[in-house]
């Protein structure tokens, strides 16, 4: 039986796909999901989307462990 590294499969898929540049470019279903999460987190949907983009970029960074709380905080506060 062949073994797969799920983490590497997910990272490869993320590298091949790009996130839309801004919140308004998302499809309606995704916008609604982000709106609900943002409301629960007491932040704007646009700020949450920036956090999502920043975290994704950080996750794909080959020069680190993928977690940069300062970058995430800056993205959240930028909105």
Protein Blocks (a to p, Z undefined) as FASTA:
>chain_A
ZZddfklmmmmmmmmpccdfblklpcfklmmmmmmmmmmnopafklmmmmmmmmmmmmmp
mbbghiafklmmmmmmmZZ
